Amino acid sequence: IIMRNKMNKLYILGNGSFAQEVFEQIIVANQVKNFGGFIILKNGKAFCIGEEGAEAFTYPPEARLILGTANPQWRTQFYNHFLGYYELNINHWPNMSAPNSYQSLSSTVGIGNLFLMFSLVNANTQVGNFNLLCTYSSVSVNCALGNYNVLSPYSSIAKNVCIENTNLLESGEILFEDLESDCVLTSGVVYAND
């Protein structure tokens, strides 16, 4: 059992302030015992920052990974790098939730999603893969969320809205209509993310 726990560690991809917040809200709050460390990428190589310091990441076969950055470019870099080493499945890319977040039992959730404190996914909502719902973000009933979206703190999606892929809703924004891919919603205006 000791060997299995050592091999099945959970790692946070990132090491900035947001990764520290993920550590507190997910690892500490859920009393995760098999935390492996924070992983950074430097010149295309992965390094793990753990209790013993920084060392080259060895890509253990049973590793579980959490995208611990809200920066869309860094999220993409981590995802692309680690997809070369780990299959796209729930074993390597678990959904992780802060204890006081809520996902409706009638919602469906893909893989690699991160639900931080007081985030809310309401009934009959579909959530794709690798979405980040920050503190106090919410998705109303009968919505569909694609992949790789970031809902910043206090952002919301109104009922019956579909949001495609790789979008960013800035803090406090409320989305009332469908949103195509690669957009940023800020100050009530949608910008194409060229």
JOQUI-V984219 format. One record per residue. RES is the residue in one letter. SS is DSSP state (2 for helix, 1 for strand, 0 for the rest). D_FIRST is the distance of its C-alpha to the first C-alpha in whole Angstrom. Layout:
res=RES ss=SS d_first=D_FIRST
res=RES ss=SS d_first=D_FIRST
//
This chain:
res=I ss=0 d_first=0
res=I ss=2 d_first=4
res=M ss=2 d_first=5
res=R ss=2 d_first=5
res=N ss=2 d_first=6
res=K ss=2 d_first=9
res=M ss=2 d_first=10
res=N ss=0 d_first=10
res=K ss=0 d_first=13
res=L ss=1 d_first=16
res=Y ss=1 d_first=19
res=I ss=1 d_first=23
res=L ss=1 d_first=25
res=G ss=0 d_first=28
res=N ss=0 d_first=29
res=G ss=0 d_first=32
res=S ss=2 d_first=33
res=F ss=2 d_first=32
res=A ss=2 d_first=28
res=Q ss=2 d_first=28
res=E ss=2 d_first=30
res=V ss=2 d_first=27
res=F ss=2 d_first=24
res=E ss=2 d_first=26
res=Q ss=2 d_first=26
res=I ss=2 d_first=23
res=I ss=2 d_first=20
res=V ss=2 d_first=22
res=A ss=0 d_first=24
res=N ss=0 d_first=20
res=Q ss=0 d_first=18
res=V ss=0 d_first=16
res=K ss=0 d_first=13
res=N ss=0 d_first=12
res=F ss=1 d_first=16
res=G ss=1 d_first=16
res=G ss=1 d_first=20
res=F ss=1 d_first=23
res=I ss=1 d_first=25
res=I ss=1 d_first=28
res=L ss=1 d_first=30
res=K ss=1 d_first=33
res=N ss=0 d_first=35
res=G ss=0 d_first=33
res=K ss=1 d_first=30
res=A ss=1 d_first=27
res=F ss=1 d_first=26
res=C ss=1 d_first=23
res=I ss=1 d_first=24
res=G ss=1 d_first=21
res=E ss=0 d_first=21
res=E ss=0 d_first=22
res=G ss=1 d_first=25
res=A ss=1 d_first=26
res=E ss=1 d_first=25
res=A ss=1 d_first=25
res=F ss=0 d_first=22
res=T ss=0 d_first=20
res=Y ss=0 d_first=20
res=P ss=0 d_first=16
res=P ss=0 d_first=16
res=E ss=0 d_first=14
res=A ss=0 d_first=15
res=R ss=1 d_first=17
res=L ss=1 d_first=20
res=I ss=1 d_first=23
res=L ss=1 d_first=27
res=G ss=0 d_first=28
res=T ss=0 d_first=31
res=A ss=0 d_first=34
res=N ss=0 d_first=36
res=P ss=2 d_first=37
res=Q ss=2 d_first=38
res=W ss=2 d_first=34
res=R ss=2 d_first=32
res=T ss=2 d_first=34
res=Q ss=2 d_first=33
res=F ss=2 d_first=30
res=Y ss=2 d_first=29
res=N ss=2 d_first=31
res=H ss=2 d_first=30
res=F ss=2 d_first=26
res=L ss=2 d_first=27
res=G ss=0 d_first=28
res=Y ss=0 d_first=24
res=Y ss=0 d_first=22
res=E ss=0 d_first=24
res=L ss=0 d_first=25
res=N ss=0 d_first=23
res=I ss=0 d_first=21
res=N ss=0 d_first=18
res=H ss=0 d_first=19
res=W ss=0 d_first=22
res=P ss=0 d_first=21
res=N ss=0 d_first=23
res=M ss=1 d_first=23
res=S ss=1 d_first=25
res=A ss=0 d_first=26
res=P ss=0 d_first=26
res=N ss=0 d_first=30
res=S ss=0 d_first=31
res=Y ss=1 d_first=32
res=Q ss=1 d_first=31
res=S ss=0 d_first=33
res=L ss=0 d_first=32
res=S ss=0 d_first=35
res=S ss=0 d_first=34
res=T ss=1 d_first=32
res=V ss=1 d_first=30
res=G ss=0 d_first=29
res=I ss=0 d_first=26
res=G ss=0 d_first=25
res=N ss=0 d_first=28
res=L ss=1 d_first=27
res=F ss=1 d_first=29
res=L ss=0 d_first=30
res=M ss=0 d_first=32
res=F ss=0 d_first=34
res=S ss=0 d_first=34
res=L ss=1 d_first=35
res=V ss=1 d_first=35
res=N ss=0 d_first=38
res=A ss=0 d_first=38
res=N ss=0 d_first=39
res=T ss=0 d_first=38
res=Q ss=1 d_first=36
res=V ss=1 d_first=34
res=G ss=0 d_first=33
res=N ss=0 d_first=30
res=F ss=0 d_first=30
res=N ss=0 d_first=32
res=L ss=1 d_first=32
res=L ss=1 d_first=34
res=C ss=0 d_first=34
res=T ss=0 d_first=35
res=Y ss=0 d_first=38
res=S ss=0 d_first=38
res=S ss=1 d_first=39
res=V ss=1 d_first=39
res=S ss=0 d_first=42
res=V ss=0 d_first=42
res=N ss=0 d_first=42
res=C ss=0 d_first=41
res=A ss=1 d_first=40
res=L ss=1 d_first=38
res=G ss=0 d_first=37
res=N ss=0 d_first=35
res=Y ss=0 d_first=34
res=N ss=0 d_first=37
res=V ss=1 d_first=37
res=L ss=1 d_first=38
res=S ss=0 d_first=39
res=P ss=0 d_first=39
res=Y ss=0 d_first=41
res=S ss=0 d_first=42
res=S ss=1 d_first=43
res=I ss=1 d_first=43
res=A ss=0 d_first=46
res=K ss=0 d_first=46
res=N ss=0 d_first=46
res=V ss=0 d_first=45
res=C ss=1 d_first=44
res=I ss=1 d_first=42
res=E ss=0 d_first=42
res=N ss=0 d_first=39
res=T ss=0 d_first=39
res=N ss=0 d_first=41
res=L ss=1 d_first=41
res=L ss=1 d_first=43
res=E ss=0 d_first=44
res=S ss=0 d_first=43
res=G ss=0 d_first=45
res=E ss=0 d_first=46
res=I ss=1 d_first=47
res=L ss=1 d_first=47
res=F ss=0 d_first=49
res=E ss=0 d_first=50
res=D ss=0 d_first=48
res=L ss=1 d_first=47
res=E ss=0 d_first=46
res=S ss=0 d_first=44
res=D ss=0 d_first=44
res=C ss=1 d_first=46
res=V ss=1 d_first=46
res=L ss=1 d_first=47
res=T ss=1 d_first=49
res=S ss=0 d_first=52
res=G ss=0 d_first=52
res=V ss=1 d_first=53
res=V ss=1 d_first=51
res=Y ss=1 d_first=51
res=A ss=1 d_first=50
res=N ss=0 d_first=47
res=D ss=0 d_first=49
//
